[in-house]
Amino acid sequence: MSLSATTDGLDNNDDAGGRRDRPWLLSSNRKLRHLQGISVRNLVVTPLSRARGKTIDDEDIPNSLQSPSKLLANDVNRSLQQSRSFNNLKSSFASDESHSRREPPPLPRPPKNRRNTLPWSDPNPRRRQVKLEDIMRSRMADTWFSIHCEGADAPVYISEVANNATNPGFRSFDLNICGPLVSRAGRLTLKLWAKNSAMEDYLLLVELQLYLQSLQFLGKSLDSFHQPLPANSILFHFPDGVYSSLTDIPPVRAPMSARGPKHSDGSALATSSYDALMRLANLDECIQDALTTREKLEAQISSILEKKQPALTTISKDSRARDKLAMTNHAAMSERKLLRMAAKRKEELCSSIRARKEAMDRGRQVQDKARSHLPDAQQNLGSSKHLLEQNTEETKGQIRRISEDLLAIYPIEPVPDKPLAFTIAGLALPNSNFTGIDRDVVAAALGYTAHLVYLLSFYLSVAIPYPINPNLSNSLIQDPVSASLPQRSYPLYPVNVTYRFEYGVFLLNKNIEFLLNKQGLRVLDIRHTLPNLKYLLYVLTAGTADIPARKAGGIRGLLPGHLTPSLSRRGSEDSAASGDTLLPRRVLHAISKSNGDIIPDKGKKPLASWTNGSPASPIT
């Protein structure tokens, strides 16, 4: 086959100048054993219409030879169209000629009752649908074919029926099973039968008696073939492509010497020798002997199996019984395992249900006990609410009184003619601007401010984020929040390292901002130290009610041993007479300015929270 394909390629490739789509098989080698399928294109079941009194000649046969003149005539006839009505006619004159001088006279207007003769101009869609269905029924049909060969009375192959198709395709087949008489034949007779919806029986539509050598090659597949096919074209599918029978003229066979294989220089190639043919014949005889031996062995094995059939049946039954027993044992073991798991699950559920019941019983008992105590608890709740409100009011009053005392100890007064400039205990403190200042005055003012913030955080029960160590002019502040800082303590007095002092003042301002936020106040500028502190004390001391009296004891426990007895008795008498144990403001102011014991040491609580040498509540 490869030699034939090569020879055919050499013959067809001389004038083309390039490789083209060509068949593999030579036409002389094309036999029925190579035929794989048949299909039909452009099926037409209705007979060809002809004029009355005219005979049908060879030109009207569908499979006649299509000459160039005939194709040109068909194209001319196909280009003719049906007549149209006046409303569908295009204007025969262009718009640019409408204003010319040689304008032809207008044609006479046809009558209005002329109708359109186009097949699809009917305005009724139902009629157009009926026409379309009629055309489809006339073109679609049920088809099947049969293949006949010389020397065979019956057809060698009958296809299945392809229902309702205009281009029917049939299943593939293999004619090698029909024997060498059919598979090696090169001539066949094909009969195509068709029946549409208007027919009762099948009609012999096409009967072809052709040589397979006369088929014309269309291509490897129909996808690459774009030429129109005539009506009722029958296509033959071979391994190397698709063929069609446009004409049934046998090809002219060239002599073997002309068709034989040749060298590139034109000289003939040598054929097989006698020894090669004899070896091939011996090989064929060996193959036939092997096939005969295989058939004999198959017959012997079949006879032995027939004789031993009862034993084989018994063995097969025994094997099936063993397999069934093994499957039964496996299923029983699985069921036992599932049973054990179900029993374990049941015990767990039972224990869980018992535990839940016990818990529910205990819960009911607790509910009953709580329900019995509920009336008393409701009474206690009302009294507790009233007591809480009373304690809250008293706490606010005490905070107001303490704030008054702190404001009296550390008075914050504005500086005349300077906006947002204040003094604490008569010492001026700038608002975070420490250029050209008196270091001693600023250190003392910051010490008073730090001590005041420390006392406010203590009495308001607010833990400030940056702890303060109040120590007059040597006060310190710590930063436990920032993890990347190398130092934790920062001075609240001017030092040589300016940024440490300024950062300490910043932390003090952050503590004041934190106290203001806890009271629900908003800070406009964090740098205003004394204005923000004054604003906080102003809010804490605001109120219309009377300031509550200090409890018994109070600051009197600090006075013995430090002040004169006359002052102690006079303060006690003033407290007993007025209900207020607060010392005169000038005395407290003098004590705060001195280095007396009222200022606590570093790390200790203020002395105002000690009474009779033992820790007590703050100044109350």
ABEGO torsion letter per residue (X at the ends): XAAAAAAAAAAAAAAAGBBBBBBABBAAABBAAABABBBBBGBBABBBBBBBGBBBBAAABAABBBBAAAAAAAAAAAABBBBBBAAABBBABBAAAAABABBBBBBBBBBAABBBABAAABABAAAAAAAAAAAAAAABBBBBBBBBBBGBABBABBBBBBBGBABBBBBBBBAAAAEAAAAABABBBBBBBBBBAABABBBBABBBBBBAAABBBAEABAAABABBBBBGBBBBBBAAEBBBBABABBBBBBBAAAABBBBAAGBBBBBBBAAAAAAAAAAAAAAAAAAAAAAAAAAAAAAAAAAAAAAAAAAAAAAAAAAAAAAAAAAAAAAAAAAAAAAAAAAAAAAAAAAAAAAAAAAAAAAAAAAAAAAAAAAAAAAAAAAAAAAAAAAAAAAAAAAAAAAAABBBBBBBGBBGBBBBGGBBBBBGBABGBBAAAAAAAAAAAAAAAAAAAAAAGBBBABBBBBBEAABBBBBAABAABABABBBABBBABAAAAAAAAAAAAAAAAAAAAAAGBBBABAABAAAAAAAAAAAAABEABBBBBBBBGEAAAAABGABBAAAAAAAAAAAAAAGBABBBAAAAAAAAABABAABBBBGBBBAAABBGGBBBBBBX
